[in-house]
Amino acid sequence: MFKKTQKYLLVNNPLLWNMKIVPAVCFAMVFHVVFFLIGYANGKIDFTAERDYDITDGIVIFFSVLVTLLFFVIWFVFYFRNNAYKSFYHLRPNHLFKEWLLLLLVCLLNVSYSISFVTGKTLRVRSYYSYEETLRRCDIIDDASTFITSEYDYVRPVNEDGTFNPDSTFTYNKVRYPYNSLMNKSGESFYIDWDDKKHTDIHLLMQKNDTAAVKKMMTDYLAIAHEHGLKGNVNVEKWFALTYHYPEFTEYELIGRGNETETIIENGVAQAVKPTYKYFLPQEMLADNYEILARNWIKPIIPDESIYLILYLSLGLSVFFFAFKATNIRSWIISIIGSGLLFVVMGIMATIFRSESVFLVYWLALSAVFTTHFFVKLYGRQDKGFSGISLNLMLWSLPAFLPLVYGLVMEIFDHVTYLKQPDGTTKIFNTPQHDWLEANLGIFIFINILLVIAMMGFLTTQIRRWKALAEN
């Protein structure tokens, strides 16, 4: 199929034939499907297992980088085999711009395999329950933590000599309670915005002595645990009797967060294993696994930072490889070595002056020098000279030019002030211009991408004229 397609493109569209765009896009899409399926399979949650440190994401991303590098090496062997620039005058005026756009497309597809993996994994996790159902279940698990071993909300009170003060109290909803009351127990951290639904604090229900609502919460909790095959050794009535003692809630049996055990060591020898708590519920596993569910619902499927990274990486690689086709290998290699030396000089200057602005001004000035030298050669009707090197450095600096300007303006308006508040806290302020620039970063990135595309459309026409100049 690929051979027939390539023969057709050779006659009807040599650009697509030369870039091997059809097999390149097809293979890239196959890899995207494979990484999506791997992510979807990896998104499975085992509610009956303890959550360990997962290195799968790192391994898959590592292999996605290897696939990207291998893909580029194989594709470039075919892509660079025929250089259409050598027969430049047979090409249409917009040929170069089209070639760069296709190169950008291939780079975009080939550096974003990890996005497909993350998307598949997130969609698999979200497929378990809807957002509303996940929110409801997290609410129940959060409320249940009040009646299960957990940390206290308020700071542990101590005497002047550092010993614990058992008679200390705290206030909740205008009512004072002893420090060790269940009213002082903290909940789970699911990082979900409870304002998205009608959420009633379990402590408020306890304060009102709404036993029916508390028992319903316990019933719903055990139903969730049983649904996932998780068990405890108390039922609703037993759990309620062990922990609920209105109005101070200080007389309660400690309920474990799982069937933990501890080893008894006597004379340095492990003698026996006994349960840490007499009564337990599967809170640890439920909290850990529902934290995964909650986190995958509150974050976007593809974070904005990942999108920006992929777009800028694709832009950078496309102009990097396009420069190779536009000039020659000699100018390209010299440009790489030269840019490395320039970065070394930049690092030394930044160290001496100890200012981030040095890097921004330094690289903006160099970009202006590269651009000026290229256009002086282009319109001066001279030979190419070393303008091929200037062209490479100008192209490589193009995606970063506007971000450098943005960063320099941010530095100019960055004036932090600290204002002491009446409650003793300190509030940090910055200039309105700095805050506005920071708040509109996403819009700026979008504008910069459009500007790079427009500038490449202009520069490709100038490169066409530059190719007509005599060599050294």
Secondary structure, 3 states (H helix, E strand, C coil): CHHHHHHHHHHHCHHHHHCCHHHHHHHHHHHHHHHHHHHHHHCCCCCCCCCCCCCHHHHHHHHHHHHHHHHHHHHHHHHCCCCHHHHHHHCCCCHHHHHHHHHHHHHHHHCCHHHHHHHHHHHHHHCCCCHHHHHHHHHHHHHHHHHCCCCECCCCCECCCCCECCCCEEEECCEEEECCCHHHECCCCCCCCHHHCCCCCHHHHHHCCCHHHHHHHHHHHHHHHHHCCCCCCCCHHHHHHHHCCCCCCCCCCCEECCCCEEEEEECCEEEEEEECCCEECCHHHHHHHHHHHHHHHHCCCCCHHHHHHHHHHHHHHHHHHHHHHHCCHHHHHHHHHHHHHHHHHHHHHHHHHCCHHHHHHHHHHHHHHHHHHHHHHHHCCCCCCCHHHHHHHHHHHHHHHHHHHHHHHHHHCCCCEEEECCCCCEEEECCHHHHHHHHCHHHHHHHHHHHHHHHHHHHHHHHHHHCCCCCC
